[in-house]
């Protein structure tokens, strides 16, 4: 079976267009590189209107605003939250600063998109979810990798049954990461899982759901600049022998980089690469291929990936939030669901410290 005959349905599943009737005015908190290079370009491409921005560094906020056509620069967090023109708050700050901002936004009845990790611990995450629920406020988390086109297309393929019953997922990443681009991460005790593999974990949950138990080991390269773990091996165990495995290394000094994923099933497999990680932040196009005995395919059939993780996938969490506000449903990355990702992160760190498998408190 040829590609054009089957990919139209998958392309519909991964479409990130935001209908005009769902759009609301956005105020951004934070003017760092990820806002400049990902959030704002993605929103502009989707036709979303950003009306205000605030950052502790007012000069930086002004610079970002001028280049992206944002009309209002607020000099305090309170001013942005009280701005009647702001209907959605997009929070893009360090994790430690986020909970207090969420509390203030909830108190003002503002719907919001939060940065990941959503909270520094599961208990705080649950508190914030309950505050928002009591106030009738929608909160989603910017877990945008599940909307990256290759990952989203792979999930569509699995849901359509084209590889039969899924049996295993593997992510294998072997790259070099300059953590000095985020100085506050250099001193973080928790690093690789909280700020990188959390993407893979959330994407796996979007396909397989929550695992029953996990095991993780972590380490670092002698002399590395970062305090936290930069090399991890994680195993997620599901019922009926289904599993997910992550091998992640950020200290590949040899330069033979790879960033690959694979989903195996009873009747086929999906495999792909994450182009962004081969030359971050510039990247290269992703790849995705399907082998199926259900369709069937004649060998490996390539899917035509046309978008990139940065910036394109960043519209996904915001689009999901906007639809949830419009129809009263839960966004795909709703904070309540994201507690499952936080619980998975916590279980992996507990396993790393105890050297024992852990049950996931989902």
C-alpha positions, 0 to 999 in steps of 0.5 A: 500500500502506498503512502498517499493512500493511508497518510491523509487520515493520520495527517488529520489526526496530527493537525494543529490548526486553531479555528478562529472561534476558539482563539483568545488573547494571550499574556506571556509571563517570561521572555526567555529563549524558549518564548522567543524561539518557540512559543511566540513563533508557534502562536503567530503561525497559528493565528493566536494573538499575544497582547501582553508580556512580562519578565523580571528583565523589562529590557528583555521583555521590551526587546522580545515584544518589539520583534514579535509585535506584542503591544503591551509590556507590563512591569509587574506580574500583578499588572499582567494578571490584572490586565482585562485584555489578557484571557489566557496566561502562558507561564514560561518561568523556572519551575520553582517560581511557577506555583506562586504564579499559578496561585495568583492567576487562579485567584484572578480566574485566569485560564493558563498554560504552565511550563513543565515540570508543572510543580516541584513535587506531586503534593504541590501539583495536587494542591494547584490542581484542586485550587484551579478546579475549585475556581473553575479555571482551566490549567494545562501543561506545556508538554509539547513533545506529544504534539511533535509531528512524528510522535503524534503520527506514531500515536495515531498509527498505534490508535488505528491498530496498524501495528496490532497490540503495542508491546514495547516503546523505546527511546534512545538518545545519545547526544551532548547538551550544553546545560550552561544555556540554562544556568539555573539547571547547572546547580539543580540536583534533579536534571535529566529526568525532570527537564528532558526525559519528562518529554519522553515520559509524557509522550509514552503516557499519551500512547500506553497510559500509566505504568504499574512499576518503574526502575531507573539508574542515573549517573554523570560524566566525571568533571561535568559542569552540571550537578545533576544526573545527565545519563539515565536508563529507565524501564516502565512496566505495564500489564501483560508484558508491555514495557517502555525503555529509555536510554538517555545520555547527554555527555556523548563527547565522541559526536556520534549522536542519535535520537531515536524512538521505536514502537513495536506491536504484535503486527508491526512497528513504527520507528523514527528520529527526533531531528531537533536533538541532532543539532539543537536548537537548529535541528533537522527534519524528523523521520518516521517509518511504518512497517505493518502486516495489517495494512499491509505495507511493502517493507518500511513506509515513510511518513512525510513529516513536514513540521518540527518540534521547535517551534511547531509543536508548541501550539499543541498544548495551547490549542488543547487548552483553548478547545477545553475552555470552549467546550468544557472538556479536559485538555490533552495536557490538562494539569490533572492528567499531568499529575500522572507524569509528575508521579512517574518522575517522582517514582523514577527518582525514588528508584534511582536513590533506592536502587529498587523498582517502585510502584507508580502513584498515579 
